Amino acid sequence: MARTMSRRQFVSRAGTLAVAFSFAPALTRGFPVEVKAAGRPADMAIDSWLVIGPDNSVTIYSGKVDLGTGVQTALTQIVAEELYLTIDQISFVQGDTSQTSGDRGYTAGSQTIQTEGPTLRIAAATAFQALLGLASQQLGVPVEKLTAQNGQIAITNNPDSACTYGKLIGHQQIQLSSDPNVAVKDPAAHTVVGQSLPRVDLPDKFMAKFPFMQDLTIHGMLHGRVVRPTGRNATFVSLDDSALSAIPGFVQVVQQGNFVGVVATDEWAAIQAAKALMVNWQQGAPLIAEADLPQTLRDPANIYQTAAAEIAAGNVDDALSGASTTLEAEYFTPFQMHASIGPSCGLADVRHKPDPITGIQATVWSGTQGVYPLQGAIAELLGIPTAAVRVIYVEAAGCYGHNGADDAAADAALLSQAVGKPVRVQWMRQDEHGWEPLGPPMAHTLRGGLDSHSRVVAWDHTVWTPSHSGRPSGDQGNLLAGQAIGALPPALGSQARTGGRNQPVNYGFANKQQIEYSVANYAMAAGATTSPLIYSYLRTSSLRSLGGFSNSFANESFMDELAIKADIDPFVFRMSYLSDARALAVMQAMADQAGLSGSKPPAQSGMLSGRGISYLQYENNLAYVAAAAEVQVNPTTGAVQVTRVVVAHDCGQIINPDGLMHQIEGNIIQGVSRTLKEQVTFDEHGVTSVLWAPNTFFPGTPHYSILNFTEVPTVEVVLIDQPTLDPLGAGEPTIEAVPAAIGNAIYNAAGIRLRTIPFTPDRVLAALANHTS
Amino acid sequence: MAKPHKHTLSVNGTKQVVFVDDDTEPLLYVLRNQLGLKGPKFGCGVAQCGCCTVLIDGVITRSCVTKMSALADGAEITTLDGLGSAEQPHPLQQAFIEEQAGQCAYCSNAMIMGALGFLEGRANAGNRAVPSEDEIKQFLSGQSTTPPFVYLCRCGSHPRIVRAIQHAAQGMVH
């Protein structure tokens, strides 16, 4: 829906009631409701507004964005509930630096529902209480004698007195601050929250009416493509564009430092021009060889920071030396990618000078996770003030973290600045697979000790990983295009423990500790402010659950190893170290649904069958997840088929059960894919796995494959609702539970312990050969 | 100067005359950029994911590798854009809504158009049985077709997509 009215015009219009609020949690507190005739509410950091219009419509202006998870539908339900409306009366204007304000954050980390849900509920309740107050004045009865229904407030048992919200507001212009102490609806009275309402965006998507970022066009737009260097550290030497003038529609070659691109009037012409442009690159320093992983991660020479997790207890070394049995194991997860189905796309319109009225010089459309951090980075890249850049979020294909979306936007911005016209850059598949910021590799060493009663007395988890944080953050050095023109990323060590999510366990061990070693993946001369920037590993950033996927793989595999060492059933073993009632409840629900008390799943002909479990609490204090996986292992081919995955899940109050179910199903299936199939391959220059599958167009090119339909397990999800508690995010917790459940199931089936992801047939066969020899 | 290669097509039942400079240009770009269609999407450019799927004379086609020169004059092209509307959704679209069979749903063009070709192809071959879940999975994994077209989903909506296709088939094959 096109909206031409700016936020300021909208919220200061007569006949509206606007509630200002902030998604920054600390800032929502301490501001009493105050009705003002006009102007900005009390001095507070506002990043969002909830506005009720004359027609009872509610518009929410938010800096946060939906990322194809349907979470917007759930947020809409929360607002509809408090305001006695239906969800079609509520709309969002989101992720536009000119229409929303202030927020510096990202939509990430499985946090939308848990941080935005309660904030929106309070904002909506604040609006409702104000409407009640207006009704009380206008109808001349105390609020206790009023009843709300379908966007109207009436004197109880007197339907003729009903007034719409628009009528109550009349010609006033009311602005309030969200009141953190406002009365909200009793969950027992909820009629919208807790319902499986269908997603508001899906019909248009199924009718080809939904404009994804990749579908966006603007008038006068040209098409650009970037010609990537032949290596991560390669530098530009020269180019020969003599073949390009023969391509109808070719406009211009753009070269700035190591950034080389082409622009054409037509998309196919741009693709042909990029192919026809001959660029000489000088190869730079080689990357650390893939074959040397994971050993090189553990090399002290590559470590720039050491940090311990706060969740620790006792003295691990003493306890280990006093243990009657000790166990040590190493685990490894390789580079993995977001692997969006739609390669990233960016569109930018960069003018020679700012618009005299709006002050905007560059408008950028992007599927970014954060419009404000990208705005700052683009401003640096273009050398113009932040206020002259407008970034507008447009939903793209699912990203599952920080993929190429921001980089594609930056590519478009540089090309548009060079040609003075709007430019759209659609990344090719090889751009996405080859250059998106990757999920980092992680190496783990686990040590544990059992006493003479087979009780765990020591638990020690050490992890080595490059950074999981490389988002734009207002810094052009975080953008591919920025680095290509000579900008540097932030100095290593500016962020602590980026890979530490779920490294600690919630089990009640007397002695436990967790150490994280941060591994450098690039280097620059001390104090350098310009290139050269030398990568030793591929560029990394945030992939769904960050370190949690690999940390929980290591933890929950090792927990199984300890249980087996102790000769105790893995379920009983875990339960004996859990005391939190919600933890015990998800474990029991999983056990009941999976049928843990029964025998192993039956083996298919010629197969080995098994079942494994895992448990975690996301970020150690959020959603609870227990999982069981069933597998069939083919001892001849080494192929593993995951046949069934059961998950029990407690993320507090459930807003939309079917939407939540879908999130969990997605986590399971993506988790199975990452566990069985996914590994980025690379050589000394860069990523080599730039296709989905072997292909005749690119013979011999390695591929990065994801799960296909026949490999998808049956999924069963048990939801545990806590209607009186705040909702918690569900976008990531379950994916962490998947790899260990599968690995433990393979052990149960075949007696082999796989400690390296992915569990490929080669690895299974090698482990089987080892096992039987 | 007029573009030298002229093509007359029937796109979603409407006659379209298009011109291209380079007759090796894939159909996908013509559909998207000249005809403004949003159904067929770019996903890989090498026929590996299904995003660009259209039907040409009823045959499942990956438009990202289909050169304009390969199109017969008057070729009948069906895209998701022409399938149904909010008022009158196609049974596949209705079933996808009922099953909520998409998360980001960028792949839904692939899934719906692939399924349409699959179900109509079976019906035209005289097979009017509702396909089993396994048959649908094998089709979407490229295990029962030539060429072996694969349909990829990254969000993990696979079970819902399979259910939606099966439910739609129940209404389509009779």
Interface residues (C-beta under 8 A of the other chain):
Chain A: L67 G68 T69 G70 P198 R199 D201 L202 P203 D204 K205 F206 M207 A208 K209 F210 P211 F212 Q214 D215 P248 G249 D266 E267 W268 A269 Q272 A339 S340 I341 G342 P343 E395 A396 A397 G398 Y400 Q426 M428 R429 D658 G659 H662 Q663 E665 G666 N667 I668 I669 Q670 L691 W692 A693 N695 F697 F698 I706 L707 N708 F709 T710 E711 V712 T714 V715
Chain B: K3 V20 D21 D22 E25 P26 Y29 R32 N33 L37 K38 G39 K41 F42 G43 C44 G45 V46 Q48 C49 C51 V65 T79 L80 D81 L83 G84 S85 A86 P89 Q93 F96 I97 Q100 G102 Q103 C104 A105 Y106 C107 S108 N109 I112 D134 I136 K137 Q138 L140 S141 G142 Q143 V150 Y151 L152 C153 R154 C155 G156 S157 H158 P159 R160 I161 V162
